[in-house]
Amino acid sequence: MSNRETILNSIKNKNLVKVISGIKNYDKEKTLNIAIAAEVGGATAVDICDDIEILQAVKSKVKLPIFVSSVNAKKLIEAANNGADALEVGNFESFYAEGKLFTPSEILSIVREVKLSVSKDVILSCTIPATLEIDNQIKLADELLEIGVDLIQTEGFSPSTPSSDRNDSSFLDVLKASSTLTNTLELRKHVPGANIMSASGITANTAALAIAMGACGIGVGNYISQASSVNEMSNRVKEVVANVNSFASKLTPAKAFALNI
């Protein structure tokens, strides 16, 4: 099975698990460790930065499908020409601390340039900024589908933890993921033809919730990369994959949302 088929099958089965190393993570050793942990843990794919040397190093170490994330169309096109299986316009969250916001027109411009320049075999994904009002997120998702984007990735904001004596992980994890889960639910209701991947604040405790909200897969980053060793990272990946697979396997065709692949 080709890497493209692997990704598309996981979308169809609603169990895509993409491990995100970070759009700004240009540390080759750290990226390789995350990629190895992703493969050992049974993830569907790994998502890396737009550095070609790092892309080639990851390709030499793992057989997983590789997403390359960038906000630079030329970098994404170069990555496709160097063997990336999928391209992600985004992830935008890491730019917000710098005061950089992305408008729908900017995003559509990047997507159109990439779409016109890469093979049809390269899967194209795009993040919908959580900075947009939900009506504008829906509008952007519709426009991305018209262009031919294969995957829509949601993101969210982690709210401040309210004053409380609660510190159990389930409570804090659901609170952290509430924004991206809400965006996933709204996009699923209003853009039923989209293949949606939930990312931002997702952990083992909330991965299955994303599928329940209508996502066909999840992107998980900090929960994996903040572990202290490759072994711990791979164990966290295994837990996420097991939770997603367990929930997805219980979905009947009547319960599953139609996919437009």
Number of C-alpha atoms within 10 A of each C-alpha: 6 9 19 15 12 16 23 17 16 16 24 19 17 28 29 27 28 26 30 29 27 21 22 15 14 16 13 17 12 14 24 22 20 28 30 21 27 31 22 18 22 18 23 23 26 28 29 30 26 28 21 19 13 18 23 14 14 23 18 10 13 17 13 22 23 26 29 31 29 24 20 15 20 15 18 30 21 17 26 23 15 14 17 25 22 26 29 26 24 23 25 21 18 13 14 11 8 7 7 11 15 16 13 19 10 11 20 17 12 19 26 15 15 22 20 11 16 18 12 10 12 19 22 22 25 27 24 29 25 19 17 15 10 16 12 15 21 20 14 21 26 19 14 23 17 9 14 15 21 20 27 25 28 28 28 24 15 17 11 8 12 8 6 6 6 11 10 8 11 14 12 15 18 19 17 22 26 22 19 24 29 18 24 26 20 18 28 19 14 14 16 16 17 27 27 32 29 33 28 27 25 29 27 21 17 23 31 24 22 25 27 20 19 26 31 27 29 30 23 25 21 15 18 26 23 10 15 9 14 20 15 16 24 25 19 21 28 20 18 27 24 19 18 26 19 13 16 20 11 10 15 9 8 7 10 18 19 14 15 13 12
